[in-house]
Amino acid sequence: MKSHLATLLASAMALAIACGTGTGTADAKTLRLGTTTAPNHPQTEAFADMAERAKAKTNGELDIQIFPAGQLGAAPAQMESVMTGSQDMFGGTAVFAGGYEDNWRILSVYFLFTSADHIAKFAKSDVFEEMNQKLIDATGVRALSLAAVRGPSTFISKEPIRTVEDMQGKKVRIPSVEGYARSLEALGAVPTPVAWTETYLAFSQGIIDVVQSSMSGIESERFTDSGKYILNTGHNWEPTGLFINEQVYESLSDEEKTALSEAVTEANAAAWVKAEKGEEELRKTLESRGAEIIDADPAPFRQKIIDNLGPKLEAEGFWNIPDLYQRIVALDSETN
């Protein structure tokens, strides 16, 4: 898929611009930003906040229109549309970039990050800049930001999961992301790719046993209609990424780039403040819907990933920047 798309990128972007079918022209000020999450999901709300801030900072000259809930397609399709220039921006789980540049696959390995602060340090690091340049070179897409705008992912299930042994054989919904699949296999589960917009139905019909989601996602998508047990191990601090077609980005003036960068930074910070304050309220809301939140010891789960899977994937060439796994993990040190 990567090699096929790479051969099409230059011609597709040139065609979109030449024909005026894309919004990424030099004179364009209206940008289309697609996401797959619901309008009330923290990711979508953060993007909407960013758009408002960017518009205000440019006196209305930069108008970013938000298309939530998969209106522009599933996440991989939207990412590919940004690559070809038929869509300006995509906002969502940053791990989707791993389908097109190998080093980004590391973001989907469980227990890579430990907190929102850890993600913030990574987003300001040299290693992130190195990864971002490789993404631009490979796809023509730039990551404007990576941030935590919600708490870590959990697992919601119809039967209680308290230990690694309880994960054995469970069909777990994930997006079509290899790192998630390998992580689940290391825990003994069966990874089952399902589009986010189809997850509610798949869970209710028993096609899947477990859904990986943040508590905010569980609340906004009402997954408690079908399952009541929520396993919280902090296994997946899932960075939210905001991606833009590189030619569209370069068509912006320096002032617009600065305004966009400031808007993104401010919106991400505001989103995390809101998310951090809201986590306890989310727990109460979910418990009021009959959910049982299981705060299990993460050590046995973490050991399966950190001690076994991480080194194995690096040896396999799952990413190609030397010592990438260790460099990201080391950013969590208090001395950095």
Buried (B, 14 or more C-beta within 10 A) or exposed (E): EEEEBBEEBEEBBEBBBEEEEBBBBEEBBEBBBBBBBBEEBBBBBBBBBBBBBBBEBBEEBBEBEBBBBBEBBBBBBBBBBBBBBBBBBBBBBBBBBBBBBBBBBBBBBBBBBBEBEBBBBBBEBEBBEBBBEBBBEBBBBBBBBBBBBBBBBBBBBBEBBEBBEBBEEBBBBBBBBBBBBBBBEBBBBBBBEBBBBEBBEBBBEEBBBBBBBBBBBBBBBEBBEBBBBBBBBBBBBBBBBBBBBBBBBEBBEEEBBEBBBBBBBBBBBBBBEBBEEBBEEBBEBBBEEEBEBBEBEBEEBBEBBBEEBBEEBBEEEBBEBEEBBEBBBBBBEEEE
